Amino acid sequence: MKKILLLSDTHSHIDDTILKYVAQADEVWHAGDIGDLVVTDTIKKLKPLRCVYGNIDDTQARLEFPLHNRFFCEGVDVWITHIGGYPGKYNPALKAEMASNPPKLFICGHSHILKVIFDKKNNLLHMNPGAAGKSGFHQVRTMLRFVIDGVAIKDLEIIEIDKKV
């Protein structure tokens, strides 16, 4: 069983509120637009981190993290990327792989809009944690946390943080 904290679009922002939730997780997953690598370096000092780079990330981030991160957590096939789209509107570059070899859990960021949708066509759970950083149009900073227990994804929680905090 693993407790996962999922965040995205930090845009160089890390604070004690985010770190409080990092401390409660077994692993932290970041779906891109890290900004300053101080964010990921800080998280890595506390917990194991799985991360991808996003469209705002520089060469240093792109050397450290992949565009796509596909792995198994317990018995769950997970695919994290930054610009992935959502069910019915996946990124065209991903459509063939999604059709032929879909993961059980597909995670992306980029939109700054929190979404959790079950994709019936591909039999997968899609998650976008919204934005944990302060840059962007979103009014509330958001993250997700959940548990992976064997092949089960359960105990999903939305974390909302006032943008002014």
N, C-alpha and C positions, 0 to 999 in steps of 0.2 A: 504494500500500500504506500502510495506517495501523495503528499499534499503539494499541489502545484499553485504557484502564484504566476498569473499571466498578465503581462503588461506590454504596452507598445507606445510609440510616439512620445517618448520622454523629452525629446528635443533639448538635451543637455541638462534637464532638471532631475535632481534627486534630492529628497528631503527626509526628515525624520519620520513623517507619516508613511511614506513608501517603505522606508527601512523597517518600520514596525511590522509591516505585513511580510516583508522579506524574511525577517527573523522567525516568523511562524510557519514558513513553508519548508518543505524538504528540498524542492528545486524551484528555480525561477526561470521562466521562459519569457523572452523579449522578442516581439514581432517587428522589430526594426524602427528606423528613425531614432536612433540612439542619441545622435548629436555628439557631445563631448564624451570620449571614452572613460572619463572619470565616473560616469554613470555605471557602466558595466564593470569597471575595475572595483568600484565600491561594492557592488552586488557580489562579485566573485570572491571577495574577501570573507563574505558571510555564508554563502550558499552556492551549490553547483548551479551553473547558468548555461542555458541553451539559448542561442540568439541568432538572428539573421540581420543583415544590414538592410537599410531602407534607402529611399531615393535621396534623402538629404545627407546621408552619411558619406564621409570622405574616404580617401584612399586607405588611410590607416584602418578604419573600421572594416572596409572591404577586404583587406588583407587578413584581418583577424576572424571575421565571421563570413559565412556563406550567404548566397542569395536565397537558397532553399536549404532547409534542415529537415531531413526525413529520418526518423528513428523509431524505435519501439520503446515505450515506457510501460513496464509490466507487460501485459498482453495487447496493448493498444498501439496500432500503427499511426504515428503522428507525422504530419507534414506542416511545417511552419515556413511562411514566406511573407514578405511585406505587402506587395500589391497582388492580392489573390482574387479579389472580387468576392462574390457570394453566390449562393445557389441560383442557377438560372442566368447568372451574369458573371461567370468566372473569367479571369484574365485569359484572353485568347491563346496566349503562349502555354497555358496549363491545361487547356481543354482535352487534348488527346490523352495526356497522362491521367487526368481525372477520370476519363471514360474507361481507359483500359486497366488502370491500377489505382483505384481510389483508396485513400487512407481511411481509417475509422474516424480520425479527428483531424480536421483541416483548420488551420489557424492563420489569420493574416491581420494586418494593421492598416495603416495608411489613411483610412477614411475619417478617423477621430470619432466614429460612431460605433457605440457598443452594439453588437448583434450576436445573438446565439440562435441558430436556425438548424433544424434537422433537414437535411437534404434527402428526401425520399428517393429521388432518381438514382443517386449515387450511394445511398445507404450510409451516410456519414453525418457527423456532427460538425457544423461550421461555427467557429468562434472568432469574434473580433472584440478585443477588450476595450476598444475606444482609445482614449489618450490619457496617459498618466502625467504628461508634462503640462506646462502652462501656456505654451505657444499654440495658437490655432483658434478656431472659431468656437470650439466646444465651451459650454458654460460650467460643466462639472467634470472633474478629472475622474476617470474610471479605470478599474482593473477587475480581473476575475480571479477567483480562486475556486479550486475543485480538487477532488480526490480521484486518483486512478487506483483501482483495486482489482488486480487481475485484468479482466477484459471490460470491467465496468467503469464508466465515467459517472461520478455521483457527487452529491453534496455541493452543487454549484452555487456560488455566492457572487453577487455583484458588490464591488466596493466602490462607493462614491465619496469623493473628496472635494470640498469646496475649492474652486479655482483660486480663491484668495489666500488659502492656507499654504 
